[in-house]
Every structure is written in structure tokens, then in C-alpha cells.
Amino acid sequence: MLSKELQQGKAAEHFVCFALLSAGYEAFLAPQGAPFDVVVVTTGARLVRVQVRSTSKLITTKKNKRPHYRFGMRCAKRGDRTVSVDGCDVVAFVALDTRSVGYVPIAQLTSKHHGGMVQAIDFYAGTPPKHDTRGRLYVN
């Protein structure tokens, strides 16, 4: 039987396929072991590789009391590698509690300070704050 985290990840991958198919795109799950989770066929038969990241609920932290979704960008069992710019074109962020998904091009997820891939990304719920509350950027 799959662990809770693996089941959550599989559910998110299937949800992304459902959302894309519902929007009129041709989408299918990638083979096991590929550096991406979903393949989308766009107009002109262009293939877009999608990496799916998921979370199950809003969180708050000691430093940041605003409710937010935190998505880790690390892969593998031990989290010893991050999502790669070469491995996918788009990252789909899935909030399973609200069954919502957002898409971000992989190029927008590199750190402006170090050039590496961010290790975690937060999405806030509710109205935007009056000041920047992002806290630290996690980079390689």
C-alpha cells in the first residue's frame, strides 16, 4: 500500500489531468520515473511537461501567522534533489483541500539572488497584505 504522501501526490497528478482535460487540453500521466508527472499536448502538437506539487491544507508558522499553502520543490524520498529547469516546463501547484490548481512556468521559480531553484514556495489565502510578508526565500 502507498504511503499517505504518495497517495496525495497521485491524487494531485490525476486532478491536474482532470483539470486540463476539462479545459479542453489533451493531457496524460507520464511514465513512472520521468522527471515530470503530466504531459500536455497544446496547439501545434507541442508537448508541455508538467511537474505536480501538492499540499493538503493551509498552514501558519511561528514567523508567518498568515494562512498559506507551502509547496516543497524537492523530489525523491530523501528530498536530495529539486525540481529541475531541464526536467519540466511548468509546475502545477495543487491545494487538495479546496481542489484548486495553479500553473507557474518553471523559469519563474528560480531564485533572483542565487540563480538556483527555490526550495519552497508559499501561496497566501485571502486578501493580499499591506506589506511584504514572504519571509525567507529558500534556495539551493
C-alpha positions in Angstrom: 0.0 0.0 0.0 1.2 3.5 -0.8 2.1 5.9 1.9 -0.2 8.9 2.6 2.2 11.2 0.9 2.4 9.1 -2.2 -1.4 8.7 -2.3 -1.7 12.5 -2.0 0.7 13.0 -4.8 -1.0 10.5 -7.1 -4.4 12.2 -6.4 -2.9 15.6 -7.3 -1.5 14.2 -10.6 -4.9 12.8 -11.5 -6.6 16.0 -10.5 -4.2 18.1 -12.8 -5.1 15.7 -15.7 -8.8 16.1 -14.9 -8.5 19.9 -14.8 -6.5 20.1 -18.1 -8.9 17.7 -19.9 -11.9 19.7 -18.6 -10.3 22.9 -20.0 -10.0 21.2 -23.5 -6.4 20.2 -23.4 -5.1 16.7 -24.2 -3.3 15.5 -21.1 -2.0 12.2 -19.8 0.1 10.9 -16.9 3.8 10.5 -17.6 5.5 7.1 -17.1 6.9 6.3 -13.6 10.4 7.6 -13.2 10.1 10.5 -15.6 11.3 13.9 -14.3 7.7 15.3 -14.8 4.3 14.0 -13.9 1.9 15.0 -16.7 2.3 15.7 -20.4 0.0 18.2 -22.2 -0.4 18.4 -25.9 -1.1 22.0 -27.0 -1.9 23.5 -30.3 0.6 22.7 -33.0 1.3 19.3 -31.2 3.7 21.0 -28.8 4.3 18.9 -25.7 4.4 20.7 -22.3 6.0 18.8 -19.4 4.2 19.5 -16.1 5.7 18.7 -12.6 2.9 18.5 -10.0 3.4 19.7 -6.4 0.7 19.3 -3.8 -0.4 20.1 -0.3 -3.4 19.1 1.7 -4.1 22.2 3.9 -3.4 25.7 4.8 -0.7 26.3 7.5 0.6 29.0 9.7 4.2 29.3 11.1 5.8 31.0 14.0 7.3 33.6 11.7 4.3 33.9 9.5 0.8 33.9 11.0 -1.0 34.5 7.7 -2.6 31.3 6.4 -0.7 30.0 3.4 -0.1 26.9 1.3 3.6 25.8 1.3 4.8 23.7 -1.5 8.2 22.0 -1.3 10.2 21.8 -4.5 12.4 18.9 -3.5 12.0 15.4 -5.1 12.8 11.9 -4.2 12.4 10.0 -0.9 15.1 11.9 1.0 14.5 15.2 -0.8 18.0 15.3 -2.0 17.2 16.9 -5.4 15.0 19.8 -6.5 12.6 20.1 -9.5 14.8 20.9 -12.4 14.5 23.6 -15.1 15.6 21.0 -17.6 13.1 18.4 -16.3 9.9 20.2 -16.9 8.3 23.3 -18.5 5.5 24.2 -15.9 4.9 23.4 -12.3 1.3 22.7 -11.2 0.5 23.6 -7.6 -2.5 21.7 -6.2 -4.3 22.5 -3.0 -6.2 19.3 -2.3 -8.5 20.7 0.4 -10.1 23.2 -2.0 -9.5 21.2 -5.2 -7.7 24.1 -6.9 -4.7 24.2 -9.1 -2.4 26.9 -10.3 0.3 26.8 -13.0 3.7 28.6 -13.0 6.3 28.4 -15.7 9.5 26.8 -14.3 11.6 29.8 -15.3 9.7 32.0 -12.7 10.8 29.7 -9.9 14.5 30.3 -9.9 16.0 32.5 -7.2 16.8 36.0 -8.3 19.7 36.0 -5.7 21.5 32.7 -6.3 20.2 31.6 -9.7 19.2 28.1 -8.3 15.7 26.7 -7.9 13.7 27.8 -4.9 13.3 25.0 -2.3 9.8 26.0 -1.2 7.1 28.4 -2.4 4.2 29.8 -0.4 0.8 30.9 -1.7 -1.3 33.0 0.6 -5.0 32.7 1.2 -7.4 35.7 1.4 -6.6 39.3 0.7 -3.1 40.5 0.0 -1.2 42.0 2.9 -0.3 45.7 3.1 3.4 44.9 3.3 5.6 42.0 2.1 5.3 39.0 4.4 7.0 36.4 2.3 9.8 35.8 4.8 12.9 33.9 3.6 13.4 32.6 0.1 14.7 29.0 0.3 17.4 28.4 -2.3 19.9 25.7 -3.0 
